[in-house]
Amino acid sequence: MKMILLTKTSITVLLCALTLTSFVFAGAPSSGKNASAGATVEHVTDAGSMRIAGERRFRANCGRCHAAPQKFPPRMMGTILRHMRVRATITDEDQRLILFYMTQ
């Protein structure tokens, strides 16, 4: 009886883990997808250009659902962006520029 219960529990745990994994990978952005709606990849390094590019990326990615929030500390804004990155399929470059824009 204990062996049957252990087997059922193991199968249940395995199925839950597989289901969770499939949800995680289904929400992950594909490597070839650019979330900036056709924007060309631009690597900006000076502060003025980064702020302008960050504002543009914020409006393209975040502005569809959100107004620009109050200024948050960089650490808090980084956490918010990491959470929203999965939901909005924001690229690494977009995340970097949006974080710079939101913390200036």
C-alpha positions as CSV (number, residue, x, y, z in Angstrom):
1,M,0.0,0.0,0.0
2,K,2.8,2.4,0.9
3,M,4.6,1.6,-2.4
4,I,1.4,2.4,-4.5
5,L,1.0,5.7,-2.6
6,L,4.7,6.6,-3.1
7,T,4.4,5.8,-6.8
8,K,1.3,7.9,-7.2
9,T,3.0,10.8,-5.3
10,S,6.1,10.6,-7.5
11,I,4.0,10.6,-10.7
12,T,2.0,13.6,-9.4
13,V,5.2,15.6,-8.5
14,L,6.7,14.7,-11.9
15,L,3.6,15.9,-13.8
16,C,3.5,19.1,-11.8
17,A,7.1,19.8,-12.5
18,L,6.6,19.2,-16.2
19,T,3.6,21.4,-16.3
20,L,5.4,24.2,-14.5
21,T,8.4,23.9,-16.8
22,S,6.2,24.1,-19.9
23,F,4.6,27.3,-18.6
24,V,8.1,28.8,-18.0
25,F,9.4,27.9,-21.4
26,A,6.2,29.0,-23.2
27,G,6.5,32.5,-21.7
28,A,10.2,32.8,-22.5
29,P,11.0,35.0,-25.5
30,S,12.5,33.3,-28.5
31,S,16.1,34.2,-29.3
32,G,15.3,35.7,-32.7
33,K,12.4,37.8,-31.6
34,N,12.8,41.6,-31.1
35,A,10.2,43.1,-28.8
36,S,10.8,46.6,-30.1
37,A,8.3,46.3,-32.9
38,G,10.7,46.4,-35.8
39,A,13.2,48.8,-34.2
40,T,16.8,48.4,-35.4
41,V,19.4,47.4,-32.8
42,E,21.3,50.4,-31.6
43,H,24.0,50.3,-29.1
44,V,24.1,53.7,-27.5
45,T,26.7,54.6,-24.9
46,D,26.4,58.3,-24.1
47,A,24.0,59.4,-21.3
48,G,21.8,61.6,-23.5
49,S,21.3,59.1,-26.2
50,M,20.7,56.3,-23.6
51,R,18.0,58.4,-22.0
52,I,16.2,59.2,-25.2
53,A,16.5,55.6,-26.5
54,G,15.2,54.3,-23.1
55,E,12.2,56.6,-23.2
56,R,11.5,55.4,-26.7
57,R,11.7,51.8,-25.6
58,F,9.6,52.5,-22.5
59,R,6.8,53.9,-24.7
60,A,7.1,51.0,-27.2
61,N,7.1,48.2,-24.6
62,C,5.7,49.5,-21.3
63,G,3.6,52.5,-22.4
64,R,1.0,50.3,-24.0
65,C,-0.2,49.4,-20.5
66,H,1.5,51.7,-18.1
67,A,2.1,55.4,-17.5
68,A,5.6,56.4,-16.5
69,P,5.7,55.8,-12.7
70,Q,7.3,57.8,-10.0
71,K,11.0,57.5,-9.9
72,F,12.1,54.4,-8.0
73,P,15.5,53.5,-6.6
74,P,17.6,51.7,-9.3
75,R,17.6,48.4,-7.4
76,M,13.8,48.4,-7.1
77,M,13.3,49.4,-10.7
78,G,15.7,46.6,-11.8
79,T,13.5,44.1,-9.9
80,I,10.4,45.4,-11.6
81,L,12.0,45.2,-15.0
82,R,13.1,41.7,-14.5
83,H,9.6,40.6,-13.6
84,M,8.0,42.5,-16.5
85,R,10.7,41.3,-19.0
86,V,9.1,37.9,-19.1
87,R,5.6,39.2,-19.4
88,A,6.3,41.8,-22.1
89,T,9.2,39.9,-23.8
90,I,11.6,42.8,-23.4
91,T,15.1,42.2,-24.8
92,D,18.3,42.7,-22.8
93,E,19.1,45.9,-24.7
94,D,15.6,47.2,-24.1
95,Q,15.8,46.3,-20.4
96,R,19.2,48.1,-20.0
97,L,17.9,51.3,-21.8
98,I,14.6,51.4,-19.9
99,L,16.4,50.9,-16.6
100,F,18.7,53.8,-17.4
101,Y,15.8,56.0,-18.4
102,M,13.7,55.1,-15.4
103,T,16.5,55.8,-12.9
104,Q,17.6,59.2,-14.3
